[in-house]
């Protein structure tokens, strides 16, 4: 079974564009992968097409192709190339599963659970009134989610001021007053703070019992992240911007976090994330994959989480819902904040190819606050 063609689709989904890779084989099997980023979609697309001439006519041997793409070129790693490789690798797993009529989780060794807990993320953030935060979280709870992620820090930069910290407290209080403490609330700082501010924030908001504090400081400085973790009463999560398994080895050895958040779109794909999870297991670190992505990445992440023994919870994006649903023939089954597999072969989804060109690319840039 050989690769016959590779095509990339850029599908607009409100505030970002999904980067979807389609690979056809000479046996008539089609596989899909995803390499969505917040920016640089055209660059990822170009990288995939740069790889294409080296892949046409090659046997669908996932490990051989991964090693070729990672090692054959002088410049390696980095978010663009690893995202391109991730998209290709996912599509190859989809092809492999379909060729043997098995879901990917079975090819990885089978399930350790029948469903995976998910938390809702719809970018509940910005410098909005506390009541709007509470309303947005309450809407997610009414949809059946028992965990929701927010960014309550408004326009704060690296050094949070008293006013922004008070606003964050007001937002969290309004949320707890609205939905109580049976709902888990994840707090995302998007890597904006310096260590001093991060520690101050963690100690200030701990009374609202957040499930975790995510990316309190930029992950580039592992020692700074560890410094914060050792002084935080809240579990620390990070790692979405760590883009390969070699960097994750260092990330785990230094023990800077309680929870890692690898992204299947950026670490090298399905097998690389599986290897990272295995490394994390030896350090008693839980895995909660980053997944503010499209439905193909969600399907890939679900297959992994069914197989990973140290999986904790996975992100499920709820924005641009109509686009996400239209891309699949049958949408995901979610009941009481748990997502269930379809048990279909490959990724377990059927992509509606007619929709791939329905939402054309739009140049976007998501503004953060730092």
Helices and strands as residue ranges (DSSP letters): E 3-13, E 16-25, E 30-34, H 41-55, H 62-71, H 79-100, H 104-107, E 115-124, H 130-142, E 147-150, H 162-179, E 184-188, H 195-205, G 206-208, E 212-214, H 222-229, E 236-238, H 245-253, E 259-260, H 270-281, E 286-287, H 295-307, E 314-317, H 321-327, E 333-335, E 338-340, G 353-355
